[in-house]
Amino acid sequence: MARDIAIIGIGLHPFGRHEGVSAMQLGVEAANLALRDAGVEWRQVHFACAGALEVTQPDSIIKFLGLTGIPFTSIFNGCATGGSLLLNASHCINAGSGDLGIAIGFDKHPRGAFSVGDDMAGLGLGQWYGQTGLAVNPQFFAMKTRRYMHDHGISAECLTRVAVKNFKNGSLNPRAWRRKALEAEEIDASPMVCDPLRQYHFCSPSEGAAAVVLCRAELAHRYTSRPIYLRADVFRTRLYGSFETMSPSNPAKDVPSPTVQASQAAYEAAGLGPDEIDVAQLQDTEAGHEIMHMAENGFCKDGEQEALIRAGATEIGGRLPINTDGGLMANGEPIGASGLRQVYEVCLQLRGEAGARQVPGGPKAGYTHVYGFPGVSCVTILST
Amino acid sequence: MPNQIPIQEGLFTWPAQQPQLIASRCRDCGELTFPQQASCPSCTGREAEPVRLGRRGTLWTWTVQHFPPPVPPYAGPAERERFEPFGVGYVELPDGIRVEGRLTESDPERLRIGMQMELVIEKFMDDAEGNELMTFAFRPVEGGR
């Protein structure tokens, strides 16, 4: 993608716990912030899309924004929802459906581990799989992490270094949910969830919303002097053999995850390589996946993470800062909003507005990546 | 002796002295899928036949579930006092498939990638009629390496 699509406004309702506020109200707040940031009134919006897991019909949000008659699409692709929303918005612009649109993601999850629901048939599985305790996502995250550590020499200390870094970044972010830096000792003393991953290696479900206003790039100067261009937005589902959650079996061969397909296609579309990315937000469901996602997204070879992370390469000020706003670990994961939070953070970084966590040196290109059940991934590349 | 019935029909041969998991093999490309299904997720073929899998393999990866899974769907004891952590792993069978299952071992010190595992059928729970619902699990092979 050349510089066809510009992001001209961003809004975030801080993630966390917001008693008495509905998911949709969080979405309204984020949408209004993004519109204000763009200097755009709702009646100037040509189309909209929204995504959420816990909301029956996300497009009902329109009654709080204004019944202007515009096309409004609800989209849900699990953890990849944010990227899918942006992708839909850019398609609308490129297809001529309108010149200016908004993507809104919001959600509000109950406390505790994500439930996959009580009906296994809805996941294409037999009920036995859930009854016997196998339908638990953290098990998969732990098992993929353990195999990767075994194959590529990643240590348990490396897992904890990732968590220390993300909570430290969260402590620099006034909008983060968890704003307390944690010492390695605290993380290593937290309860084991699924070996080798402990409680503070994981993110938690949370509540929040994020919104992005986009327009046809040649119109961006009407609204802002510093548009951020959507250079690539690629969504992929798993190929046969990719190791994924909720899989009673897998062929005995190693097939790359959908992240790899999405990432490679995104670099190609953007005409940029991993060495040209100045800041990245990668799906850190837990520390193991941030480590694996560094390689799957092309930022290093398998196994190089151990030395890179020890040397601080992924810290703010390092060679490739990752999850500068604290990532999912410090913000939690409202599924519908999580991907757009990453886009929000990258836009802030590229505009030079990230405050205490600003990546030095004037970053020019950024990267976002989401991944999740049932083997979906979305990658965006953004640039000034 | 209570009646021992599979937690779901078609997962494994039962009753059997040497129980085996039942997968499907695609008639077009030969790929295996467990549990068995009528179509092939690899080549999109629509003709697959049931086959019995080997009973021994090696542990490809594993974890230990330390918190009670959400109920439902989990049907085991989930109260804090009664919940016992359990092992979960993928066992790579010589047939060319990795099968996920509960492990009889939940001590991380006694689990290791590459160790020899074998299929066992064990009681998971009692049903409302007093039957024992049986499921499959993998057990470290005695003296295996």
Interface residues (C-beta under 8 A of the other chain):
Chain A: G112 A113 S115 V116 G117 D118 D119 M120 G126 Q127 W128 Y129 G130 Q131 T132 G133 L134 A135 V136 Q139 A142 M143 K144 R146 R147 H150 P191 M192 V193 C194 D195 P196 Y240 G241 S247 P248 S249 N250 P251 A252 K253
Chain B: I7 Q8 L11 A23 E31 L32 T33 F34 P35 P41 S42 W60 T61 W62 T63 V64 Q65 H66 F67 P69 P70 P72 P73 Y74 A75 G76 F86 V88 G89 Y90 E92 L93 G96 I97 R98 V99 E100 G101 R102 P108 I113 F124 M125 T135
